[in-house]
Amino acid sequence: MHPRHMQTLAELAGEPDGVADWDEEQDIASTRLLLTSNGGMVNYCVSPDVKSAELAIVFEGDIDPVHYGTALDRLLMRRLER
């Protein structure tokens, strides 16, 4: 059980028990991706299924595990480029 304001990717999609098509195709279940930030079409998630120093970036159904530092650099640079 997690705090009320935190959601998994499955809960965000309105399917708290898991997104059927997602869970069949991806290595990490939608119920095991906890949202830390929503950047519009890009979701930044943590999961027990990625390394401890990594963040799972979810974009258009693809999961890209990236080191926290790299992900933060990308996010900050994107904000500056606007």
C-alpha positions in Angstrom: 0.0 0.0 0.0 1.4 3.4 -1.0 0.5 6.9 0.0 -2.7 8.3 -1.5 -1.1 10.8 -3.8 1.2 8.2 -5.4 0.0 6.2 -8.4 1.2 3.3 -10.5 1.0 3.5 -14.3 -1.9 1.1 -14.1 -3.8 3.4 -11.8 -3.1 6.4 -14.0 -4.7 4.4 -16.9 -7.7 3.6 -14.8 -6.9 -0.1 -14.5 -5.5 -0.6 -11.0 -5.2 -4.3 -11.4 -2.9 -3.9 -14.4 -3.2 -2.8 -18.0 -3.8 -6.1 -19.9 -2.1 -5.3 -23.2 0.8 -3.6 -21.4 1.5 -6.4 -19.0 1.5 -9.0 -21.7 4.1 -7.1 -23.9 6.4 -5.3 -21.4 9.1 -6.6 -19.1 7.8 -4.5 -16.2 4.2 -4.8 -15.2 2.1 -1.6 -15.1 1.4 -2.2 -11.4 5.1 -2.2 -10.6 5.8 1.3 -12.2 5.3 4.0 -9.6 5.0 7.5 -11.1 7.4 10.0 -9.8 6.7 12.7 -12.4 4.5 13.2 -15.4 6.2 15.2 -18.1 3.2 15.3 -20.5 3.6 12.3 -22.8 6.7 11.1 -20.8 6.3 9.4 -17.4 9.2 9.1 -15.0 8.7 6.0 -12.8 10.6 4.0 -10.2 10.2 0.2 -10.0 11.7 -2.6 -8.0 12.4 -4.2 -11.4 15.1 -1.7 -12.5 18.5 -1.1 -10.9 18.5 1.0 -7.7 20.3 3.9 -9.4 17.9 4.0 -12.4 14.7 5.6 -13.3 12.3 4.1 -15.8 11.3 6.6 -18.5 8.0 5.5 -20.1 7.2 7.1 -23.5 4.6 5.8 -26.0 4.6 2.4 -24.4 8.4 1.9 -24.3 10.3 1.6 -21.1 13.8 3.0 -21.0 15.7 2.5 -17.8 18.2 5.4 -17.4 20.6 6.4 -14.6 19.0 9.1 -12.4 21.7 11.6 -13.2 21.2 11.2 -17.0 17.4 11.4 -16.7 17.6 14.6 -14.6 20.0 16.2 -17.1 17.6 15.4 -19.9 14.7 16.8 -18.0 16.5 20.0 -17.1 17.9 20.6 -20.6 14.4 20.1 -22.1 13.1 22.8 -19.8 15.9 25.2 -20.8 15.4 24.6 -24.5 11.7 25.7 -24.5 
